[in-house]
Amino acid sequence: MKFWPEGVPQTIRYPEISLPQMLRNAAQKFPENSATVFYGARISYRELDDLTDRFATALQGLGVKKGDRVAIFLPNCPQFVIGYYGALKAGAIVVACSPLYKERELEYQLNDSGAETILTLDLLYPIVSSVKGRTKLRNVISTSLLDYFPPALGVLARLTGKLKKIPCLGTVNLKELISRYRGSPSQVDVDPKRDLALLQYTGGTTGVPKGAMITHFNMVVNAVQIAYWLPALEGKDIHLSVLPFFHIYGMSVAMNSPIYVGTTMVLIPRFEAKTVLEAIGKYHATVFCGVPTMYIALLNYPDLEKYDLSSIRSCFSGAAPLPVEVQKRFEEVTGGRLVEGYGLTETSPVTHINPLDKKEKNRPGSIGIPIQDTESKIADLETGAMDLPPEQIGELVIRGPQVMMGYWNKREETERALRDGWFYTGDISRMDKDGYFYIVDRKKDMINVSGLKVWPREVEEVLYEHPAVKEAGVIGIPDPYRGETVKAFVSLKDEYEGKVTQEEVMKFCKERIASYKAPQYVEFRKEMPKTAVGKVLKRVLKDEALKRPA
């Protein structure tokens, strides 16, 4: 505790409440505070509490019961917050789906979770429509970004053709649905420590997506922990919420934690450097949590000096290593503090952060120290049963009130990950003598693209669908902007040699999986290096790739 930040309690008595109760508390304490700002349109906490009540009542009217799964297929917008808290008020379990998903990814997640209801953006409805017949979906609720635009801006968007509502046949519109209902939903008894709030999908330490079972208490705990660590200015901070809410990092630090303290979220659906810079100056944002690629893009934006960023006070960076030079320069430009942290979907997610109070407590290259009520240690890589001393390299292991209950319908994976109350992260790490932790490498072959997990096996399966591909191996290679990017090694069937280009293979993948998963580089090989049993030696491919440019 030698480097513990001043003014931050080392242990907290967490409120044993549900996420909806957390929102109600904020609405009672700060009813007229702006909860969300979306292109200038504001929704107060009182209004947000009412809108989520109405949506919960509507869901119950559609037959949604306690424990049912409700999927949310949206970017950051007021409808995500309304859908999220409304579903929870109805007693449902939220399944957040990335709007970057293609058909196969969405279909898998809907079927694995058993979701019967989905809230989707009109722009994404064609994807929902194409998979609906192969899922259990019976309720499809659609919405348009224009539904919550300021009226004047909405008219302008329609007139210029930059944005228009897309008809979604066979769906019910969210705004129309909410307008039909008044009053509170039927009371649903929720045990915060036992009842699930989320099935949050992750690759974990294997390549098959798994639903991490996150309770209401897990998420409330992490919201409280983050609020104390900042420390948040109750009812006064302005959070720039550009981290995607469908991702556990954005959901916790850019949505739930601001709601816990009743502060304002400026919602941005997609990261664009100019939009973010303008929003910081216009709304005087005080807190901005992001990933390294965001900070890099902002610092490299032309005419950066024209924007007023002086309101920024506190920034977290997570999901990928933060370059020291980026951290230093961003602090110089804004005058605020930027520190690196760490977390996982299975831990709701934040477990480690560098202290914000004094610059000398920040260790560049480190993920920081364990946050309140969180224990962390390094276990041996062979058995995981032996605790290692400082500076020894092993697997990062974590215990705390934010750790998940397990993986949805996957007992064996749960037993491997959770042992004697400890979560085995699959990340190779070390701890220095002062208690700061450092990520050294990752178990298995996971590729980290701008903080988003990419599993080679999933990409390889898509490559093997191409009629010309005989063999494929996928690895991650260093990328100065994304941290890592995807490279595919492909050997072609004899009849296709010389007839297929790298660009065609990349295009084939981009049409079938999210763009960040698709290979950015393809190298054709006559033969693949293999083990004696015929397994492609990715280690050899990676070693070769690192010796020469992509």
N, C-alpha and C positions, 0 to 999 in steps of 0.2 A: 504493500500500500504506500510505499515511499513516494511514488509519483502520482498518487491519486489526485484528481483535480479538486482544487479548493471550492467549497460551497456545494459540492455534489455529495449527497448521502451515499455511504457505502452499502447500505441495505435499505430497502423500502417496504413499507406495508402496503401492498397492492390492493386496490379495491376489487373485491370479488363480484364483479358485475359483468354483464354481457356487453358486446359492442353497441347494440342499440341503446342500452342504458347510458353508455358513455356519450352518445350523441344527445340524448335527452338532457343529460346533465349540462352539456355545453349550451343547449338551447335555453335552458332555464336560467343559466348564469349570464349568458351574452345573447339574448334573443334578437337584438337588432344588429349585432356584428355581422359583417358579410362573411358567410361561410365559403362561398365560391365566387370567383369573378371569371367570366368566360367572354372574351372579346368585349369587355365592358359591361356585360349584363351581370347583375349581382343577384345572389340568392342569400337571404339572411339565414341565421341558424333557426329562427322560428319557422321560416318558410320551409327550410330543408327538413326539419322534424315533421312538419305537416305533410310534405310531399312524400316522404318515406312511409308515413302512416298510411297514406292513400294507396301507395303502390302495394304495401303489405296486404291491405284489405282487398285490393284487386286480385292479387295472387291467390289469396284464400278463396275468393270468389271463383277463380279458375280451377280450384281443387288442390292447390298446393298445401301440403301438410308438413308438420314438423319432421325434419330429417330428409325431406325431398331435396334433390339437387337442382339448383337454378344456375344455369350457365350465363355468364356475361361476356359478350363478344363485342367489346367497344374500346376505343381509344380514350384518353383523358377528356372528359366532358362532364357536365352536371349529371347527365343520365347515368354515368357509371356510379357516381356517389349515391344517387337516388335508388338505382337498381340494387346496389350492394347492401345498403342499410335497410332498404325495403324488404329484400329477400330475407335478411336476417330477422327482421321484425316479424315476418310471417313464420319464423321457425325453420326456414330452409337452410341448406348448406350451399354456400357460394362456390361455383367452379369458374374461375377466371380464365378466359381463353384469349390468347394473343391475337390481335387483329392482323398480325402478319401471317397467321396460319393459312395454309392451303387446305384443300378438301381432306386429304388423308390424315393430316394432323388433327383437324377439328373432329373428324369422325371418330378417331381413336379415343380422344379425350371424352367426348360425349358418351360413347359406349362404355368405356371403362368406369366412368363415374355414375352412369345410369341416369343422366340428366333427362328430364322430361319437359323442361321449360327453358327457353333461351331468350335473352334480351340482346338484340343485334342492331348494328347500324345498317341503314338502308344500303349503303355502299357495299356492305359485306353480305347482304342477303343472298346474292347468287350462290355463294359458297354454302350457306345454310340450306338453301333450297336443294342443292345438288346432293347433299348427304342425308337430308331429313328422312327419306324412305328407308335408310339403312340404320337408323337410330330409333330410340324410344321417344323422340320428341313429339309432343302433342300440343304444346303451346309455344308459338313463336310471336314475340313482341318486338316490333320494329320502331326505330326512331331515326331522326335526321339531325345532323349537327345544327341545321337551321332552326329546329324546334326551340332551341334555347339561345339563339343569337339575339342581340338587341334588335328590335323591330326595324329600325332604319338600316342597320347593317345587313339584315336579312334581305330586305328589299333590294339593296345595292348588289348583293351577291347574286340574286336571281337575275337582275337586269343585265349584269355583266357576264352572266353565264359561268362564273367561277364556281358556283355551287348551286345545285338544284336538288329538290326532293325526288327520290326514285321510288316509283310505285312498288309495293311489296305485296303481291296478291297472296291471300291466305293468311295474312298476319293481322294483328291488332296494333294500332299505333299507341305508343306509350303515353303521349300527352292526352290523347282522347280517352284512353283507359283510366288514367288518373282523374280526369275531370268528372267521371261518373261516380266517384266515391268520395264520401266525407266521413270524418270521424276516425276513431282508432280501430285497428284490427283486433280480432279476437285474441285474448290473452294466451300466450304460449309460455309454459314454464320452461325456463332454460337454466341448466346447471352449468355455470361458466367453466368449471374445471373438467367437466365430463362431456358436455355437448359440443359437437363440432361446429365451427363457423365456416371453415374452408376445407376444400380438397384442392390443394395447390400443387400443380404438377411440376415434377422435376426429374432429371435423369439420375439424381443421387450419385452413387458410385458405380452404377452399371448403366448400360445404354438404353434400357427399356423405361419409358416415362412412367413415373409412379405418382400417385396422389398422396402427398403428405397430409396427414390428418391433423389439422390445426384447430385447437379449441378457442372459444371466446377468450378465456383467461390468458392463453398464450399470446394472443394479439394485443389484449389490453396491457399486459405486462410490458411488452416491447414498446408500445406507444408511450407508456409512462417512463420507462428507462431512457428512451431517446429524449423526451421532453426535459428530464432532469439534466441529461448530459449536455444539452445545447448551451446553457440552460435557456428554455423558452420564456418569452415574455408573455405571460398569460393574457389572452385577449387582445394582444397588440402586434404580434409578429405578422409579417406578410411572407408566406411561403410560396416560392416559385415552384409549382408542381408540374414539372415537365417529365420527371421520371415516370414511366408507364405504370399505371395503377394495376394492370393485369399481372405485373411482376411483383413478387413479395417485397422487394426493396422499396419500390415506389409506393406500394399499398401501405406499408408501415410508416415510412419516414415522411412521405409527401401527402398522405391522406389521413390515416388514423391518428398519428401523433398530433398534427395540427388540430384535428377535431377534439382530441382530449383536452387541449388547452384553449379551445375556442378562438383560434386565430384564422386568418383569411388564407385561402388557397387560390392562387392565380393559375387557372387550368390552361395548359397548352397541349393540344392533341398530339403534336409531333415535333420533335426537336429540329429547329432551324436556328442557326446562330443569330441571324438578324432579329427574328421574332423574340428570342430570349433576351437579347441585349436591350431591345426596345421596351420589353415588359419590365425588366429590372428598373429602368429609369422612370417609366410611366407610373408604376405602382409602388416604387420605393421598396422593392423586395429586400427583406432582411435575412432570409434563410434560403439557401439554394443547395439541394442535395443532388448529386449527379454521378456520372461515371467518367473515367479519365478522358474518353473520346469527346465528351461534351466540353470539358474544360480546354482541351487542345483546340477544338473547333472555335471556341470563343476567342481564345488568345490569338489565333491565326486569322481572325476575321478582318478584312480591310477596314480602315477608318475606325478601329476599335477605340481610339482615343476620343472620338466624338461622343461616346456614350457615357452617361453618368452612372457609374456602378458603386458610388460611395456609400449607398445605403446597406450594402451587403455586410453582414456581421459574422455569420457562421455558415460554413459549408462542410458537408461530408462528401467523401468520395469512396465508392465501394464497387464491388462486383468484379474488379480487375485491379492489377497493381497500378499505383499512381506514380508516374515519373517525378523524381525529385525536382527537376527543373520546371515542370509544369506547376507544381505546388508553389514553388518559390515565386514564379512570375505572376501567378493568379493573385497571390496575396499582395504583391506589389501594386498590381493594377487596381484592385478593389479596396485595399486597406483592411479587408476582413481576414478571418482565419479559415484555412482549408486544411482538414486533416483526413487521413485515411482510416477506414474501418473495415470490418469484415463481418460476414454473416452468410447464412445458408437458408434455403427455403425451409428446411427442417427445423430451423431455430427462429423462425418468425420475423425477421431473419437475423437481427443484429446481435452479435456476441462480443465483439472487440472494437474499440475505437481508441485513437490517440487522444490524450487530454487536450481540451481547447483553451484552458485558462492561461497557460504560460507557454511561450514558444519553445523554451528549452526542454519542455516535457514531451515535445513531439519528436519521434524518431523516424526520420525519412527512411522509407523502405519497409517500415514495420506496419502491421495491422493494428498495433496498439496493445492495450491491456484489456482484460475481461471487464465488462461493464457490471453494474450493480447485480449482486446475488448470482453471479455467473462464475462457475469454476471451470478452469481449463488446464489441461496437462498434455504432455507429450508421451505417447505410448510406443513401445517397440513395434516395429513393422511386421515382425514374424507372427507374434501371438496376440499383441495388443494388451497383454496382461501385466507387463512390467512398465512402471513409470520411469522415465528417463530424466537425468539431471540436466541443468541448463547447458545450452550449446550442443546437446546431442540431437541428432535428427531422427524424427519418428513421425507417427500419425497424430494429428491434432484431434483431441478428444474433449468434449464439452458436456457440462451438466448445468442445468438452470431451469427456471420456471417458464422459459419461452420455448423449450424443446418440445417437439411434436409428440403425439401419442403413438405414431407409427405410420406405416404405409397402408393405404386402402386395399384391402383384400390381398395383401402380399405378406404372409406371415414369415416366410423364410427371410425375405429381405429385411423385414422389421427386426428379426432376431439377430441378424448380422450387424445391423446399424446401431441398435440399442442394446447395450449390455450392462447389466447391474446399474441402471439409471444413467449411464453415460452414452452420449451420442458419438459414434466414430465417423468423422467427417469424410475420410478418404483423401484428405489433403495432407501432404507431407510438410512438416513444419519444424521449427525450433523455437526455443524460448531463451532469451539472454538472461544474464544474472540479475537484471533489474525487473524481470517479469514481463518484458515486451515480447510479443510473438511475431514471427516472420514466416510467411509461406515460401517454401523452398520449391515445391513441385506439386504435381497432382498425381494421385493414383490413377491407374488405367490410362485411357487415351483421350479423355475429354478435352475438347478445344474451347477456349474462352474467347469469344468474339465480342468485344465491347461489353463484357459482362454477361453476355448471353451464352448459355451452354450449347455446344454442338457435339453430338456424338457421331464419330466416324461411321459406326455401323448403320445408322439411319441414312446417311448420305450414300454409303456404298450400296445399300439396297435400291436406292433410286437409280444409281449408275447402272446396276445390273439389269434394270428394266430396259435400258437402251439396247436396241437389237444389235448394235455393233460391238458392244463391250463384252470382252471375254473375261477379264479379271480387273479388279479395282482395289486400290488401297488409298485411304484418306488419312491425312495428318494435318496438324496445325503447324504453321510456320510464323515466325515473328513478323509483326506488322507495326510500323511506328505510330499509326493512328488508332487501329482497333485493338492493339495488344497482340492478338493473333488473328490469322485468317486461314481459310480452308484451302488446302491444295490436294488435288486428286491425281494419283498415278493410275494410268489406264493402259491395259494392253487390249488391242483390237482383234476381233476374229479375222482370220486370213482374208476372207472375201471383202472385208471393209477397209483394209489397210490402204491409206492414201486417198480414201473417199470421204472421210469424216474429219472435221476440223475441231480444234479445241473450243472455239467459240460455239459450235453447234452442241457440244457436250454440256457446256456451261448453261446455255439457253435451255436445254432439255431439263436440267436440274431446277433452274429458277422457275420453271413452269409447274413444278411439282412439290417444291418445299419452299419455306420462307427464304427470302433472298440472302439473309445473313448465314444460312446454313449451306447455301449453294457454293460450289468451288469457285474461287476467284482466279485460280490457276489450274490448268490441266497439263500434265506432262504424259505423252505417250511413251510407253516402254514395250520393247519386244518381248521381254520376259520379266517377271516379278521375282525379287529375292524371296526364298521360301525356306521354311523349316523342313526337317526330314519328313514330317507328316503332311506337308503341303500348305501350311499356313503362311500367309504373306507376312514377311518380316518388316513391320512398320518401323521398327527401330532403325533398320538399315536405311529405309527410305528417308527417314527423318535426318539421319546423320548425313546422307548424301545431299539432301535439300539445304541443310545449314551450311554446307561447304561452298555453295554457289548460289547466285541470285535466283529467285523464282522465275 
